[in-house]
Amino acid sequence: MTGKVDLNDCFIMRLPLLVTCLGMTASLQLAAPLSLQAQSEGWLLGPNSSTGENSKVVPNNCIEEADGSITCDTKIENPSGDTPARPSYNPFNN
């Protein structure tokens, strides 16, 4: 041994670490947009209905499970004077 470092040996030793890091980064980028789109709500409006942004989806009877997940029933509240519209509420876009 002469104490010299061969750059090819260093690259070969670091290659598995590089591949692992790139794979983890790619998987996180694919998973992130899915978690950001958890809920959506829309309104199917009929003639003379004025329900919209002022209406609210209100959680009821929420239960927290042992694993930390929360499950709730929902209720639509329309402001007084608004004609009821048929809500379209999707808790998860799968």
PDB file as gemmi writes it, atoms N, CA and C in Angstrom:
CRYST1    1.000    1.000    1.000  90.00  90.00  90.00 P 1                      
ATOM      1  N   MET A   1       0.836  -1.169   0.000  1.00  0.00           N  
ATOM      2  CA  MET A   1       0.000   0.000   0.000  1.00  0.00           C  
ATOM      3  C   MET A   1       0.883   1.234   0.000  1.00  0.00           C  
ATOM      4  N   THR A   2       0.518   2.122  -0.865  1.00  0.00           N  
ATOM      5  CA  THR A   2       1.285   3.357  -0.977  1.00  0.00           C  
ATOM      6  C   THR A   2       0.576   4.532  -0.322  1.00  0.00           C  
ATOM      7  N   GLY A   3      -0.666   4.350   0.120  1.00  0.00           N  
ATOM      8  CA  GLY A   3      -1.410   5.435   0.741  1.00  0.00           C  
ATOM      9  C   GLY A   3      -2.183   6.277  -0.255  1.00  0.00           C  
ATOM     10  N   LYS A   4      -2.154   5.890  -1.536  1.00  0.00           N  
ATOM     11  CA  LYS A   4      -2.897   6.641  -2.544  1.00  0.00           C  
ATOM     12  C   LYS A   4      -4.349   6.167  -2.567  1.00  0.00           C  
ATOM     13  N   VAL A   5      -5.252   7.077  -2.863  1.00  0.00           N  
ATOM     14  CA  VAL A   5      -6.675   6.752  -2.958  1.00  0.00           C  
ATOM     15  C   VAL A   5      -7.052   6.703  -4.425  1.00  0.00           C  
ATOM     16  N   ASP A   6      -7.627   5.582  -4.825  1.00  0.00           N  
ATOM     17  CA  ASP A   6      -8.090   5.429  -6.197  1.00  0.00           C  
ATOM     18  C   ASP A   6      -9.532   5.946  -6.265  1.00  0.00           C  
ATOM     19  N   LEU A   7      -9.790   6.965  -7.076  1.00  0.00           N  
ATOM     20  CA  LEU A   7     -11.124   7.560  -7.166  1.00  0.00           C  
ATOM     21  C   LEU A   7     -12.168   6.564  -7.659  1.00  0.00           C  
ATOM     22  N   ASN A   8     -11.785   5.620  -8.483  1.00  0.00           N  
ATOM     23  CA  ASN A   8     -12.729   4.607  -8.957  1.00  0.00           C  
ATOM     24  C   ASN A   8     -13.235   3.750  -7.801  1.00  0.00           C  
ATOM     25  N   ASP A   9     -12.362   3.407  -6.857  1.00  0.00           N  
ATOM     26  CA  ASP A   9     -12.780   2.619  -5.698  1.00  0.00           C  
ATOM     27  C   ASP A   9     -13.770   3.404  -4.839  1.00  0.00           C  
ATOM     28  N   CYS A  10     -13.546   4.699  -4.658  1.00  0.00           N  
ATOM     29  CA  CYS A  10     -14.458   5.520  -3.853  1.00  0.00           C  
ATOM     30  C   CYS A  10     -15.835   5.588  -4.491  1.00  0.00           C  
ATOM     31  N   PHE A  11     -15.902   5.749  -5.798  1.00  0.00           N  
ATOM     32  CA  PHE A  11     -17.184   5.831  -6.484  1.00  0.00           C  
ATOM     33  C   PHE A  11     -17.948   4.521  -6.368  1.00  0.00           C  
ATOM     34  N   ILE A  12     -17.262   3.408  -6.527  1.00  0.00           N  
ATOM     35  CA  ILE A  12     -17.912   2.097  -6.448  1.00  0.00           C  
ATOM     36  C   ILE A  12     -18.446   1.853  -5.047  1.00  0.00           C  
ATOM     37  N   MET A  13     -17.731   2.303  -4.032  1.00  0.00           N  
ATOM     38  CA  MET A  13     -18.195   2.099  -2.665  1.00  0.00           C  
ATOM     39  C   MET A  13     -19.400   2.983  -2.339  1.00  0.00           C  
ATOM     40  N   ARG A  14     -19.500   4.136  -2.964  1.00  0.00           N  
ATOM     41  CA  ARG A  14     -20.602   5.060  -2.674  1.00  0.00           C  
ATOM     42  C   ARG A  14     -21.815   4.845  -3.580  1.00  0.00           C  
ATOM     43  N   LEU A  15     -21.690   4.059  -4.615  1.00  0.00           N  
ATOM     44  CA  LEU A  15     -22.781   3.856  -5.560  1.00  0.00           C  
ATOM     45  C   LEU A  15     -24.043   3.293  -4.906  1.00  0.00           C  
ATOM     46  N   PRO A  16     -23.970   2.252  -4.060  1.00  0.00           N  
ATOM     47  CA  PRO A  16     -25.207   1.764  -3.432  1.00  0.00           C  
ATOM     48  C   PRO A  16     -25.897   2.825  -2.569  1.00  0.00           C  
ATOM     49  N   LEU A  17     -25.124   3.638  -1.881  1.00  0.00           N  
ATOM     50  CA  LEU A  17     -25.709   4.703  -1.073  1.00  0.00           C  
ATOM     51  C   LEU A  17     -26.398   5.739  -1.952  1.00  0.00           C  
ATOM     52  N   LEU A  18     -25.781   6.088  -3.059  1.00  0.00           N  
ATOM     53  CA  LEU A  18     -26.355   7.051  -3.992  1.00  0.00           C  
ATOM     54  C   LEU A  18     -27.664   6.530  -4.578  1.00  0.00           C  
ATOM     55  N   VAL A  19     -27.684   5.271  -4.984  1.00  0.00           N  
ATOM     56  CA  VAL A  19     -28.893   4.668  -5.552  1.00  0.00           C  
ATOM     57  C   VAL A  19     -30.011   4.637  -4.512  1.00  0.00           C  
ATOM     58  N   THR A  20     -29.684   4.301  -3.280  1.00  0.00           N  
ATOM     59  CA  THR A  20     -30.685   4.266  -2.208  1.00  0.00           C  
ATOM     60  C   THR A  20     -31.264   5.654  -1.961  1.00  0.00           C  
ATOM     61  N   CYS A  21     -30.415   6.663  -1.895  1.00  0.00           N  
ATOM     62  CA  CYS A  21     -30.893   8.033  -1.664  1.00  0.00           C  
ATOM     63  C   CYS A  21     -31.773   8.521  -2.809  1.00  0.00           C  
ATOM     64  N   LEU A  22     -31.383   8.241  -4.034  1.00  0.00           N  
ATOM     65  CA  LEU A  22     -32.194   8.655  -5.179  1.00  0.00           C  
ATOM     66  C   LEU A  22     -33.544   7.949  -5.187  1.00  0.00           C  
ATOM     67  N   GLY A  23     -33.550   6.667  -4.844  1.00  0.00           N  
ATOM     68  CA  GLY A  23     -34.805   5.917  -4.792  1.00  0.00           C  
ATOM     69  C   GLY A  23     -35.746   6.446  -3.727  1.00  0.00           C  
ATOM     70  N   MET A  24     -35.212   6.765  -2.560  1.00  0.00           N  
ATOM     71  CA  MET A  24     -36.053   7.303  -1.485  1.00  0.00           C  
ATOM     72  C   MET A  24     -36.594   8.680  -1.852  1.00  0.00           C  
ATOM     73  N   THR A  25     -35.783   9.501  -2.490  1.00  0.00           N  
ATOM     74  CA  THR A  25     -36.234  10.827  -2.904  1.00  0.00           C  
ATOM     75  C   THR A  25     -37.355  10.724  -3.927  1.00  0.00           C  
ATOM     76  N   ALA A  26     -37.213   9.830  -4.882  1.00  0.00           N  
ATOM     77  CA  ALA A  26     -38.251   9.654  -5.901  1.00  0.00           C  
ATOM     78  C   ALA A  26     -39.545   9.150  -5.289  1.00  0.00           C  
ATOM     79  N   SER A  27     -39.468   8.228  -4.344  1.00  0.00           N  
ATOM     80  CA  SER A  27     -40.689   7.700  -3.732  1.00  0.00           C  
ATOM     81  C   SER A  27     -41.390   8.762  -2.892  1.00  0.00           C  
ATOM     82  N   LEU A  28     -40.649   9.634  -2.230  1.00  0.00           N  
ATOM     83  CA  LEU A  28     -41.265  10.714  -1.460  1.00  0.00           C  
ATOM     84  C   LEU A  28     -41.969  11.711  -2.373  1.00  0.00           C  
ATOM     85  N   GLN A  29     -41.389  11.994  -3.523  1.00  0.00           N  
ATOM     86  CA  GLN A  29     -42.007  12.936  -4.452  1.00  0.00           C  
ATOM     87  C   GLN A  29     -43.290  12.364  -5.035  1.00  0.00           C  
ATOM     88  N   LEU A  30     -43.353  11.062  -5.230  1.00  0.00           N  
ATOM     89  CA  LEU A  30     -44.567  10.440  -5.751  1.00  0.00           C  
ATOM     90  C   LEU A  30     -45.655  10.381  -4.694  1.00  0.00           C  
ATOM     91  N   ALA A  31     -45.288  10.205  -3.446  1.00  0.00           N  
ATOM     92  CA  ALA A  31     -46.273  10.065  -2.376  1.00  0.00           C  
ATOM     93  C   ALA A  31     -46.803  11.411  -1.894  1.00  0.00           C  
ATOM     94  N   ALA A  32     -46.034  12.459  -1.970  1.00  0.00           N  
ATOM     95  CA  ALA A  32     -46.442  13.759  -1.423  1.00  0.00           C  
ATOM     96  C   ALA A  32     -47.708  14.323  -2.056  1.00  0.00           C  
ATOM     97  N   PRO A  33     -47.841  14.345  -3.385  1.00  0.00           N  
ATOM     98  CA  PRO A  33     -49.061  14.933  -3.940  1.00  0.00           C  
ATOM     99  C   PRO A  33     -50.324  14.195  -3.528  1.00  0.00           C  
ATOM    100  N   LEU A  34     -50.258  12.905  -3.288  1.00  0.00           N  
ATOM    101  CA  LEU A  34     -51.438  12.149  -2.893  1.00  0.00           C  
ATOM    102  C   LEU A  34     -51.928  12.569  -1.517  1.00  0.00           C  
ATOM    103  N   SER A  35     -51.014  12.818  -0.601  1.00  0.00           N  
ATOM    104  CA  SER A  35     -51.433  13.202   0.740  1.00  0.00           C  
ATOM    105  C   SER A  35     -51.956  14.633   0.787  1.00  0.00           C  
ATOM    106  N   LEU A  36     -51.584  15.457  -0.168  1.00  0.00           N  
ATOM    107  CA  LEU A  36     -52.047  16.834  -0.188  1.00  0.00           C  
ATOM    108  C   LEU A  36     -53.450  16.971  -0.763  1.00  0.00           C  
ATOM    109  N   GLN A  37     -53.963  15.924  -1.387  1.00  0.00           N  
ATOM    110  CA  GLN A  37     -55.283  15.960  -1.999  1.00  0.00           C  
ATOM    111  C   GLN A  37     -56.255  15.070  -1.246  1.00  0.00           C  
ATOM    112  N   ALA A  38     -56.329  15.223   0.055  1.00  0.00           N  
ATOM    113  CA  ALA A  38     -57.125  14.308   0.869  1.00  0.00           C  
ATOM    114  C   ALA A  38     -58.618  14.547   0.755  1.00  0.00           C  
ATOM    115  N   GLN A  39     -59.068  15.786   0.619  1.00  0.00           N  
ATOM    116  CA  GLN A  39     -60.499  16.055   0.629  1.00  0.00           C  
ATOM    117  C   GLN A  39     -60.880  17.002  -0.493  1.00  0.00           C  
ATOM    118  N   SER A  40     -62.110  16.857  -0.954  1.00  0.00           N  
ATOM    119  CA  SER A  40     -62.656  17.806  -1.923  1.00  0.00           C  
ATOM    120  C   SER A  40     -64.143  17.945  -1.679  1.00  0.00           C  
ATOM    121  N   GLU A  41     -64.676  19.073  -2.074  1.00  0.00           N  
ATOM    122  CA  GLU A  41     -66.102  19.290  -1.900  1.00  0.00           C  
ATOM    123  C   GLU A  41     -66.608  20.086  -3.087  1.00  0.00           C  
ATOM    124  N   GLY A  42     -67.815  19.789  -3.501  1.00  0.00           N  
ATOM    125  CA  GLY A  42     -68.423  20.492  -4.622  1.00  0.00           C  
ATOM    126  C   GLY A  42     -69.918  20.597  -4.398  1.00  0.00           C  
ATOM    127  N   TRP A  43     -70.568  21.382  -5.227  1.00  0.00           N  
ATOM    128  CA  TRP A  43     -72.006  21.605  -5.076  1.00  0.00           C  
ATOM    129  C   TRP A  43     -72.671  21.443  -6.429  1.00  0.00           C  
ATOM    130  N   LEU A  44     -73.714  20.625  -6.480  1.00  0.00           N  
ATOM    131  CA  LEU A  44     -74.511  20.465  -7.686  1.00  0.00           C  
ATOM    132  C   LEU A  44     -75.688  21.424  -7.565  1.00  0.00           C  
ATOM    133  N   LEU A  45     -75.589  22.537  -8.260  1.00  0.00           N  
ATOM    134  CA  LEU A  45     -76.583  23.590  -8.121  1.00  0.00           C  
ATOM    135  C   LEU A  45     -77.707  23.402  -9.131  1.00  0.00           C  
ATOM    136  N   GLY A  46     -78.917  23.623  -8.686  1.00  0.00           N  
ATOM    137  CA  GLY A  46     -80.080  23.570  -9.562  1.00  0.00           C  
ATOM    138  C   GLY A  46     -80.566  24.975  -9.854  1.00  0.00           C  
ATOM    139  N   PRO A  47     -81.686  25.088 -10.560  1.00  0.00           N  
ATOM    140  CA  PRO A  47     -82.237  26.412 -10.846  1.00  0.00           C  
ATOM    141  C   PRO A  47     -82.591  27.156  -9.554  1.00  0.00           C  
ATOM    142  N   ASN A  48     -82.298  28.426  -9.500  1.00  0.00           N  
ATOM    143  CA  ASN A  48     -82.608  29.319  -8.377  1.00  0.00           C  
ATOM    144  C   ASN A  48     -81.935  28.927  -7.062  1.00  0.00           C  
ATOM    145  N   SER A  49     -80.873  28.173  -7.072  1.00  0.00           N  
ATOM    146  CA  SER A  49     -80.186  27.856  -5.816  1.00  0.00           C  
ATOM    147  C   SER A  49     -78.974  28.763  -5.688  1.00  0.00           C  
ATOM    148  N   SER A  50     -78.754  29.234  -4.491  1.00  0.00           N  
ATOM    149  CA  SER A  50     -77.645  30.166  -4.262  1.00  0.00           C  
ATOM    150  C   SER A  50     -76.652  29.618  -3.246  1.00  0.00           C  
ATOM    151  N   THR A  51     -76.663  28.322  -3.035  1.00  0.00           N  
ATOM    152  CA  THR A  51     -75.734  27.704  -2.094  1.00  0.00           C  
ATOM    153  C   THR A  51     -74.351  27.650  -2.721  1.00  0.00           C  
ATOM    154  N   GLY A  52     -73.342  27.862  -1.928  1.00  0.00           N  
ATOM    155  CA  GLY A  52     -71.992  27.821  -2.481  1.00  0.00           C  
ATOM    156  C   GLY A  52     -70.940  27.963  -1.414  1.00  0.00           C  
ATOM    157  N   GLU A  53     -70.079  28.956  -1.567  1.00  0.00           N  
ATOM    158  CA  GLU A  53     -68.908  29.099  -0.705  1.00  0.00           C  
ATOM    159  C   GLU A  53     -69.257  29.337   0.759  1.00  0.00           C  
ATOM    160  N   ASN A  54     -70.413  29.915   1.050  1.00  0.00           N  
ATOM    161  CA  ASN A  54     -70.780  30.185   2.442  1.00  0.00           C  
ATOM    162  C   ASN A  54     -71.291  28.950   3.168  1.00  0.00           C  
ATOM    163  N   SER A  55     -71.635  27.897   2.431  1.00  0.00           N  
ATOM    164  CA  SER A  55     -72.059  26.646   3.060  1.00  0.00           C  
ATOM    165  C   SER A  55     -70.836  25.946   3.617  1.00  0.00           C  
ATOM    166  N   LYS A  56     -71.028  25.197   4.687  1.00  0.00           N  
ATOM    167  CA  LYS A  56     -69.897  24.555   5.360  1.00  0.00           C  
ATOM    168  C   LYS A  56     -70.157  23.072   5.571  1.00  0.00           C  
ATOM    169  N   VAL A  57     -69.094  22.282   5.468  1.00  0.00           N  
ATOM    170  CA  VAL A  57     -69.126  20.874   5.852  1.00  0.00           C  
ATOM    171  C   VAL A  57     -68.603  20.819   7.280  1.00  0.00           C  
ATOM    172  N   VAL A  58     -69.452  20.381   8.203  1.00  0.00           N  
ATOM    173  CA  VAL A  58     -69.117  20.395   9.626  1.00  0.00           C  
ATOM    174  C   VAL A  58     -68.925  18.961  10.115  1.00  0.00           C  
ATOM    175  N   PRO A  59     -67.797  18.646  10.773  1.00  0.00           N  
ATOM    176  CA  PRO A  59     -67.597  17.295  11.306  1.00  0.00           C  
ATOM    177  C   PRO A  59     -68.458  17.050  12.543  1.00  0.00           C  
ATOM    178  N   ASN A  60     -68.994  15.836  12.658  1.00  0.00           N  
ATOM    179  CA  ASN A  60     -69.801  15.410  13.813  1.00  0.00           C  
ATOM    180  C   ASN A  60     -69.316  14.050  14.278  1.00  0.00           C  
ATOM    181  N   ASN A  61     -69.478  13.768  15.558  1.00  0.00           N  
ATOM    182  CA  ASN A  61     -69.191  12.440  16.124  1.00  0.00           C  
ATOM    183  C   ASN A  61     -67.798  11.945  15.745  1.00  0.00           C  
ATOM    184  N   CYS A  62     -66.775  12.741  15.978  1.00  0.00           N  
ATOM    185  CA  CYS A  62     -65.405  12.343  15.636  1.00  0.00           C  
ATOM    186  C   CYS A  62     -64.882  11.328  16.651  1.00  0.00           C  
ATOM    187  N   ILE A  63     -64.205  10.312  16.135  1.00  0.00           N  
ATOM    188  CA  ILE A  63     -63.630   9.253  16.967  1.00  0.00           C  
ATOM    189  C   ILE A  63     -62.158   9.119  16.605  1.00  0.00           C  
ATOM    190  N   GLU A  64     -61.295   9.144  17.629  1.00  0.00           N  
ATOM    191  CA  GLU A  64     -59.866   8.941  17.395  1.00  0.00           C  
ATOM    192  C   GLU A  64     -59.518   7.499  17.736  1.00  0.00           C  
ATOM    193  N   GLU A  65     -58.954   6.803  16.760  1.00  0.00           N  
ATOM    194  CA  GLU A  65     -58.566   5.404  16.945  1.00  0.00           C  
ATOM    195  C   GLU A  65     -57.220   5.319  17.671  1.00  0.00           C  
ATOM    196  N   ALA A  66     -56.859   4.121  18.087  1.00  0.00           N  
ATOM    197  CA  ALA A  66     -55.602   3.903  18.812  1.00  0.00           C  
ATOM    198  C   ALA A  66     -54.380   4.244  17.961  1.00  0.00           C  
ATOM    199  N   ASP A  67     -54.497   4.067  16.624  1.00  0.00           N  
ATOM    200  CA  ASP A  67     -53.360   4.357  15.748  1.00  0.00           C  
ATOM    201  C   ASP A  67     -53.240   5.842  15.399  1.00  0.00           C  
ATOM    202  N   GLY A  68     -54.140   6.681  15.936  1.00  0.00           N  
ATOM    203  CA  GLY A  68     -54.067   8.118  15.697  1.00  0.00           C  
ATOM    204  C   GLY A  68     -54.963   8.609  14.575  1.00  0.00           C  
ATOM    205  N   SER A  69     -55.605   7.699  13.835  1.00  0.00           N  
ATOM    206  CA  SER A  69     -56.497   8.128  12.760  1.00  0.00           C  
ATOM    207  C   SER A  69     -57.806   8.649  13.345  1.00  0.00           C  
ATOM    208  N   ILE A  70     -58.407   9.596  12.657  1.00  0.00           N  
ATOM    209  CA  ILE A  70     -59.651  10.214  13.120  1.00  0.00           C  
ATOM    210  C   ILE A  70     -60.734   9.969  12.082  1.00  0.00           C  
ATOM    211  N   THR A  71     -61.904   9.526  12.540  1.00  0.00           N  
ATOM    212  CA  THR A  71     -63.050   9.284  11.674  1.00  0.00           C  
ATOM    213  C   THR A  71     -64.199  10.162  12.146  1.00  0.00           C  
ATOM    214  N   CYS A  72     -64.842  10.871  11.207  1.00  0.00           N  
ATOM    215  CA  CYS A  72     -65.954  11.759  11.558  1.00  0.00           C  
ATOM    216  C   CYS A  72     -67.119  11.558  10.600  1.00  0.00           C  
ATOM    217  N   ASP A  73     -68.347  11.745  11.118  1.00  0.00           N  
ATOM    218  CA  ASP A  73     -69.508  11.920  10.265  1.00  0.00           C  
ATOM    219  C   ASP A  73     -69.509  13.385   9.845  1.00  0.00           C  
ATOM    220  N   THR A  74     -70.201  13.705   8.753  1.00  0.00           N  
ATOM    221  CA  THR A  74     -70.238  15.095   8.310  1.00  0.00           C  
ATOM    222  C   THR A  74     -71.671  15.570   8.141  1.00  0.00           C  
ATOM    223  N   LYS A  75     -71.837  16.872   8.255  1.00  0.00           N  
ATOM    224  CA  LYS A  75     -73.144  17.497   8.110  1.00  0.00           C  
ATOM    225  C   LYS A  75     -72.947  18.784   7.312  1.00  0.00           C  
ATOM    226  N   ILE A  76     -73.842  19.050   6.356  1.00  0.00           N  
ATOM    227  CA  ILE A  76     -73.779  20.266   5.560  1.00  0.00           C  
ATOM    228  C   ILE A  76     -74.634  21.338   6.228  1.00  0.00           C  
ATOM    229  N   GLU A  77     -74.049  22.512   6.464  1.00  0.00           N  
ATOM    230  CA  GLU A  77     -74.798  23.634   7.022  1.00  0.00           C  
ATOM    231  C   GLU A  77     -74.858  24.749   5.986  1.00  0.00           C  
ATOM    232  N   ASN A  78     -76.079  25.110   5.595  1.00  0.00           N  
ATOM    233  CA  ASN A  78     -76.288  26.210   4.654  1.00  0.00           C  
ATOM    234  C   ASN A  78     -76.677  27.462   5.428  1.00  0.00           C  
ATOM    235  N   PRO A  79     -76.201  28.631   5.007  1.00  0.00           N  
ATOM    236  CA  PRO A  79     -76.639  29.872   5.643  1.00  0.00           C  
ATOM    237  C   PRO A  79     -78.148  30.061   5.447  1.00  0.00           C  
ATOM    238  N   SER A  80     -78.784  30.756   6.367  1.00  0.00           N  
ATOM    239  CA  SER A  80     -80.227  30.968   6.235  1.00  0.00           C  
ATOM    240  C   SER A  80     -80.519  31.762   4.969  1.00  0.00           C  
ATOM    241  N   GLY A  81     -81.591  31.388   4.292  1.00  0.00           N  
ATOM    242  CA  GLY A  81     -81.974  32.065   3.062  1.00  0.00           C  
ATOM    243  C   GLY A  81     -81.430  31.402   1.812  1.00  0.00           C  
ATOM    244  N   ASP A  82     -80.486  30.490   1.928  1.00  0.00           N  
ATOM    245  CA  ASP A  82     -79.958  29.788   0.755  1.00  0.00           C  
ATOM    246  C   ASP A  82     -80.839  28.593   0.428  1.00  0.00           C  
ATOM    247  N   THR A  83     -81.034  28.364  -0.840  1.00  0.00           N  
ATOM    248  CA  THR A  83     -81.751  27.182  -1.290  1.00  0.00           C  
ATOM    249  C   THR A  83     -80.803  25.997  -1.191  1.00  0.00           C  
ATOM    250  N   PRO A  84     -81.210  24.887  -0.575  1.00  0.00           N  
ATOM    251  CA  PRO A  84     -80.306  23.751  -0.448  1.00  0.00           C  
ATOM    252  C   PRO A  84     -79.856  23.212  -1.806  1.00  0.00           C  
ATOM    253  N   ALA A  85     -78.603  22.898  -1.893  1.00  0.00           N  
ATOM    254  CA  ALA A  85     -78.043  22.242  -3.074  1.00  0.00           C  
ATOM    255  C   ALA A  85     -77.614  20.846  -2.673  1.00  0.00           C  
ATOM    256  N   ARG A  86     -77.425  20.003  -3.652  1.00  0.00           N  
ATOM    257  CA  ARG A  86     -76.981  18.648  -3.365  1.00  0.00           C  
ATOM    258  C   ARG A  86     -75.459  18.664  -3.250  1.00  0.00           C  
ATOM    259  N   PRO A  87     -74.920  18.395  -2.060  1.00  0.00           N  
ATOM    260  CA  PRO A  87     -73.464  18.444  -1.900  1.00  0.00           C  
ATOM    261  C   PRO A  87     -72.801  17.206  -2.478  1.00  0.00           C  
ATOM    262  N   SER A  88     -71.603  17.392  -2.942  1.00  0.00           N  
ATOM    263  CA  SER A  88     -70.754  16.296  -3.398  1.00  0.00           C  
ATOM    264  C   SER A  88     -69.474  16.398  -2.579  1.00  0.00           C  
ATOM    265  N   TYR A  89     -69.321  15.528  -1.592  1.00  0.00           N  
ATOM    266  CA  TYR A  89     -68.197  15.602  -0.659  1.00  0.00           C  
ATOM    267  C   TYR A  89     -67.408  14.311  -0.731  1.00  0.00           C  
ATOM    268  N   ASN A  90     -66.119  14.400  -1.059  1.00  0.00           N  
ATOM    269  CA  ASN A  90     -65.240  13.235  -1.164  1.00  0.00           C  
ATOM    270  C   ASN A  90     -64.141  13.355  -0.126  1.00  0.00           C  
ATOM    271  N   PRO A  91     -64.207  12.553   0.965  1.00  0.00           N  
ATOM    272  CA  PRO A  91     -63.162  12.656   1.978  1.00  0.00           C  
ATOM    273  C   PRO A  91     -61.784  12.265   1.452  1.00  0.00           C  
ATOM    274  N   PHE A  92     -61.724  11.316   0.503  1.00  0.00           N  
ATOM    275  CA  PHE A  92     -60.441  10.890  -0.056  1.00  0.00           C  
ATOM    276  C   PHE A  92     -60.599  10.672  -1.546  1.00  0.00           C  
ATOM    277  N   ASN A  93     -59.724  11.253  -2.339  1.00  0.00           N  
ATOM    278  CA  ASN A  93     -59.762  11.086  -3.794  1.00  0.00           C  
ATOM    279  C   ASN A  93     -58.918   9.889  -4.187  1.00  0.00           C  
ATOM    280  N   ASN A  94     -59.519   8.735  -4.242  1.00  0.00           N  
ATOM    281  CA  ASN A  94     -58.790   7.525  -4.643  1.00  0.00           C  
ATOM    282  C   ASN A  94     -59.174   7.137  -6.036  1.00  0.00           C  
TER     283      ASN A  94                                                      
END                                                                             
